[in-house]
Amino acid sequence: MTTTPFTTVTELRAQHELVTELQRAVRLDADRVTQLPHPLGERDRLTEGVLDTTTIAPVRVEAPLPERERTFDEVLEQRVSDRFYSDATVAPEALARIVRAAREFDRSTWTEDAQADLGLDFLVAARSVDGAAPAIYRLVDDTFMPLAPLPERGAEDLVLQIEFAYAPVILIALAPFANLLARWGDHGERLANTRAAAAISAALHEAASLGIAGSPFAGFLTSGLRRLIDADGYANAQMFAASFGHPAA
């Protein structure tokens, strides 16, 4: 009978050696860089809800939109992250400005991907918004369209950081992850994370200019989110998030 010898301690690879090998494997040489981005066909469809929303009414954004209370320089000087909020509801007009700030920043900064229909998708989990039932919405033109109801209880199971479970609003950024990998190769993952972080930052700055507090965080747990929408972590992957609300006294 032939036996296979055990690997000796001297044959084990150091962690930094494995990391270095992985880094070299995904490094792009000049020839590979000139081939990017790869041409892309049709984008994977946007994520949709998996629960019944027939009893949830869309929320119309009415003009006029709120004016900024602080300049960008003032926001940078005074900004803080607030994890706890007052009971005051958020106006849908203000929320629309926050969502559009994230969307426009992504589209205007990564214009080639936007032109290839690879813009990020932004959804809001609204628990305390004027005229809105607790639900996940997508802003379409001037209307927040419901995708899935939010549970009134057990929201702690949706997030790792429990203090965000019942935030008035949570904005999540989803990327067409599979499409970005097909277009940019291994660079697509880094690009998706960078874009999501930048867009959420733009949303936080816009919120602060309107007197609305916020805090970035990782977002929903995948297991909890998939009970509400069909984001599978690949075709549509949640990358980053932020909570919003009026600051607590």
C-alpha positions in Angstrom: 0.0 0.0 0.0 1.3 3.4 -1.0 1.0 6.2 1.5 1.3 9.9 1.0 3.6 11.7 3.4 2.4 14.5 5.5 3.5 18.0 4.6 6.3 19.1 6.9 6.4 22.4 8.7 9.2 23.6 6.4 6.9 23.1 3.4 4.1 25.4 4.7 3.9 28.7 2.8 4.1 31.9 4.8 1.0 34.1 4.6 2.9 37.0 3.0 4.2 34.7 0.3 0.7 33.6 -0.6 -0.6 37.2 -0.7 2.4 38.2 -2.9 1.6 35.4 -5.3 -2.0 36.4 -5.5 -1.0 40.1 -6.1 1.3 39.0 -9.0 -1.4 36.8 -10.5 -3.8 39.7 -10.9 -1.3 42.4 -11.9 -1.9 43.8 -15.3 1.0 44.1 -17.7 1.1 46.7 -20.5 -0.4 44.3 -23.1 -3.4 43.4 -20.8 -4.0 47.0 -19.9 -4.3 48.0 -23.6 -7.1 45.4 -23.9 -9.3 47.0 -21.2 -12.1 47.6 -20.9 -13.5 44.5 -22.6 -16.6 45.0 -24.7 -19.7 44.3 -22.8 -23.1 43.0 -23.9 -26.4 43.6 -22.1 -26.2 44.6 -18.5 -27.7 42.2 -15.9 -31.1 43.3 -14.8 -31.5 45.5 -11.7 -32.4 43.8 -8.5 -36.1 43.6 -7.6 -38.1 42.7 -4.5 -39.1 39.2 -3.6 -42.2 40.1 -1.4 -45.6 41.5 -2.3 -45.8 45.3 -2.5 -49.3 45.8 -3.8 -50.4 47.4 -0.6 -47.4 49.9 -0.6 -48.0 53.1 -2.4 -45.2 54.9 -4.4 -44.0 58.1 -2.9 -44.0 61.1 -5.1 -41.3 63.8 -4.8 -42.9 67.2 -4.9 -41.2 70.5 -5.8 -39.7 72.6 -4.5 -36.6 70.7 -3.3 -35.1 71.9 -0.1 -32.2 74.4 -0.2 -28.8 73.7 1.3 -28.3 75.0 4.8 -24.5 74.8 4.7 -21.8 75.2 2.0 -19.5 72.3 1.1 -16.6 73.9 3.0 -18.8 74.2 6.0 -19.8 70.6 5.7 -16.2 69.5 5.6 -15.4 71.6 8.7 -18.3 70.5 10.8 -19.1 67.0 9.6 -19.4 64.1 12.1 -20.9 60.6 11.9 -24.1 60.2 13.8 -25.4 56.7 14.6 -28.5 57.7 16.6 -31.3 60.0 15.4 -34.4 61.8 16.5 -37.9 60.7 15.9 -38.4 63.4 13.2 -39.3 62.0 9.8 -37.2 62.7 6.7 -38.9 64.6 3.8 -38.9 62.6 0.6 -37.7 65.8 -1.2 -34.6 65.8 1.0 -34.1 62.1 0.5 -34.4 62.5 -3.3 -31.5 65.0 -3.2 -29.4 62.6 -1.2 -30.0 59.7 -3.6 -29.4 61.9 -6.7 -26.2 63.2 -5.2 -24.8 59.7 -5.0 -26.1 58.8 -8.4 -24.8 61.9 -10.2 -21.4 61.6 -8.6 -21.0 58.1 -9.8 -22.2 58.9 -13.3 -20.1 62.0 -13.7 -16.9 60.5 -12.2 -17.0 57.2 -14.1 -18.6 58.4 -17.3 -17.4 55.5 -19.5 -19.1 52.9 -17.3 -22.2 55.1 -17.0 -22.3 55.3 -20.8 -22.0 51.5 -20.9 -25.1 51.3 -18.6 -22.9 50.2 -15.6 -23.9 52.9 -13.2 -24.4 51.9 -9.5 -27.9 51.2 -8.3 -29.1 53.0 -5.1 -31.9 51.8 -2.9 -33.3 53.3 0.2 -34.7 51.4 3.2 -37.1 54.0 4.5 -38.5 53.5 8.0 -39.3 57.1 8.9 -40.0 59.1 5.7 -43.0 61.5 5.3 -45.9 59.7 3.5 -43.9 56.4 3.0 -44.7 53.0 4.4 -41.6 51.2 5.9 -40.2 49.6 2.8 -37.2 49.5 0.4 -37.6 51.9 -2.5 -35.8 52.8 -5.7 -36.0 56.4 -6.9 -37.4 56.4 -10.5 -37.6 59.9 -12.0 -39.6 61.8 -9.3 -41.1 58.8 -7.5 -39.9 56.4 -4.9 -41.1 53.0 -6.2 -41.5 50.2 -3.5 -39.5 47.0 -3.9 -40.1 45.2 -0.6 -41.7 45.9 2.8 -39.5 46.3 5.8 -40.3 44.1 8.8 -41.6 46.0 11.8 -39.8 43.7 14.1 -36.6 41.7 13.9 -34.7 44.3 12.0 -31.7 43.4 14.2 -31.3 40.3 12.0 -30.7 42.5 8.9 -27.5 44.3 10.1 -24.4 43.4 12.0 -24.3 46.8 13.7 -27.5 46.8 15.6 -27.6 50.6 16.2 -28.5 51.0 12.5 -31.3 48.5 12.5 -34.1 51.0 12.9 -32.5 54.1 11.3 -34.9 56.4 9.6 -33.2 55.8 6.3 -30.5 53.5 5.0 -29.1 54.1 1.6 -27.3 51.1 0.0 -25.1 51.1 -3.1 -25.3 48.0 -5.3 -22.9 47.3 -8.2 -23.4 45.2 -11.3 -20.5 43.1 -10.0 -20.5 40.4 -12.6 -20.6 43.0 -15.4 -17.7 45.0 -14.0 -15.6 41.9 -13.7 -16.3 41.0 -17.3 -15.5 44.5 -18.4 -12.4 45.2 -16.2 -11.2 41.8 -15.1 -9.9 41.6 -11.5 -9.7 45.4 -11.4 -13.5 45.4 -11.5 -13.8 44.5 -7.8 -11.5 47.3 -6.7 -13.4 49.7 -9.0 -16.8 48.6 -7.6 -15.7 49.2 -4.0 -14.1 52.6 -4.8 -17.1 53.8 -6.7 -19.5 52.8 -3.9 -17.5 54.4 -1.2 -17.2 57.6 -3.2 -20.9 57.8 -4.0 -21.9 57.2 -0.4 -19.5 59.9 0.7 -21.2 62.3 -1.8 -24.6 61.3 -0.3 -23.4 62.0 3.2 -22.0 65.4 2.2 -25.3 66.3 0.5 -27.3 65.2 3.6 -25.1 67.3 5.9 -25.6 70.3 3.7 -29.4 69.8 4.3 -29.1 69.5 8.1 -29.5 65.7 8.0 -27.1 63.5 9.9 -25.6 60.3 8.7 -23.0 57.6 9.2 -21.4 55.2 6.7 -21.4 51.5 7.6 -21.2 48.1 5.9 -24.9 47.8 5.1 -27.3 44.9 5.3 -26.2 41.3 5.9 -26.5 39.3 2.7 -28.6 36.7 4.4 -31.1 39.3 5.6 -31.1 41.4 2.4 -31.9 38.4 0.2 -35.1 37.9 2.1 -36.3 41.3 0.8 -34.7 41.7 -2.6 -33.0 39.3 -5.1 -29.5 40.8 -4.8 -27.3 37.7 -5.2 -24.0 39.3 -4.4 -22.7 38.7 -7.9 -25.0 40.1 -10.6 -26.1 42.7 -8.1 -23.9 43.1 -5.1 -24.4 45.5 -2.2 -21.0 47.3 -1.7 -21.5 49.9 0.9 -24.2 51.9 2.8 -25.0 54.8 5.1 -27.8 55.6 7.6 -29.5 59.0 7.7 -31.9 60.9 9.9 -32.3 64.1 11.8 -29.7 64.4 14.5 -30.8 63.5 18.1 -30.9 66.4 20.5 
